[in-house]
């Protein structure tokens, strides 16, 4: 349970930092209304779901005591260290407060919704950082983790992505909410960076201890 909380927290905090998916949802929400943007939210979540399944399936075929698993785990930790450093270095570098909204509620247009679904899926599936991030998290979870727990991890990650993007679609048109989030974002990014670095260092230490112990 402690491992799940650490990985789940790292995954959720990483979602808070705006990236291509975030700005796609924000742009669609302001241009066509939050209802149309829910299509992009679902598309992004489905793309993340593909990476989640592939990452856990790929790690599952390796033995926990194999050299390949150790190398993948260390590579995943190295990527998390790199990602954590980027979060800390570029904290506050994303501009949200100045984004403008039409402020006009719009009815759902099914063509816009389907277009958003496709755009969201492409945005998520063509982002190589998503693949690297989920492989890193899957390597931290480990090949020895039971199938039931892997299902819990996967469902949480999918739900977290979908829920966060839906919240963004609903809230991004509210200027006060957007400005408060923009002010808090630098600290959220720094906290995320520190947590990712600590998580990676902890796994590296445990892996080296296991190797030396054997």
Secondary structure, DSSP 4 states (H G I P E B T S, - for coil): -HHHHHHHHHHHHHHHS--HHHHHHHHHHHHH-HHHHHHHHHHHHHHHHHHHHHHHHHHHTS-TTSHHHHHHHHHHHHHHHHHHHHHHHTTT-S--TT-----------HHHHHHHHHHHHHHHHT-HHHHHHHHHHHHHH-TTS-HHHHHHHHHHHHHHHHHHHHHHHHHTT-HHHHHHHHHHHHHHHHHHHHHHHHHHHHHHHHHHHHHHH-
